[in-house]
Amino acid sequence: MSVSDADSAGPSFKRRTVIFDGPDPIDQHVGGQLRLRRAQAGMTQTELGAKVGLSFQAVQKYETGENRISASRLYQLARVLNVSLPYFFDGLDETGNPEQAVGVSDLTRKEASMVLGAYYGIKDPRLRSACLLIMTRMADRPTVDSV
């Protein structure tokens, strides 16, 4: 098989560089999932980093997609955050592009992540319930009896 045959046999991928192309969209998505789950777990970047032997700066770079997460590190993070490996890829279609939810922007996702992080950061269960009640009333939604 010649080189040209090998090139036409499968999909071709352009080599990306962070300097010229910016972070890979898949790395950004995986990092966003990491940030969301960390916030849901009520952990700081420093706390998560300590559990897997990283600095908070390294966790920060993973979350922005600036640095890629190796398979072994992703496995460690999944175990610490108590999620399956596919969790990090939820929301990507079969070509690796983010699936767009109708009417949901990246800003809304970021805001939702911030709200979840703040909510799970409240240690007192009574205060957490009060916050949930306030948010549901402000949103004019039915209240949730138990959380």
URTALIN-V961160 format. One record per helix or strand. SS is the DSSP state (a for helix, b for strand). FROM is the first residue (numbers start at 0). TO is the last residue. If there is no record, write none. Layout:
BEGIN
SS & FROM & TO
SS & FROM & TO
END
This chain:
BEGIN
a & 2 & 8
a & 17 & 20
a & 24 & 39
a & 44 & 51
a & 55 & 63
a & 70 & 80
a & 84 & 88
b & 91 & 91
b & 97 & 97
a & 105 & 120
a & 124 & 137
END
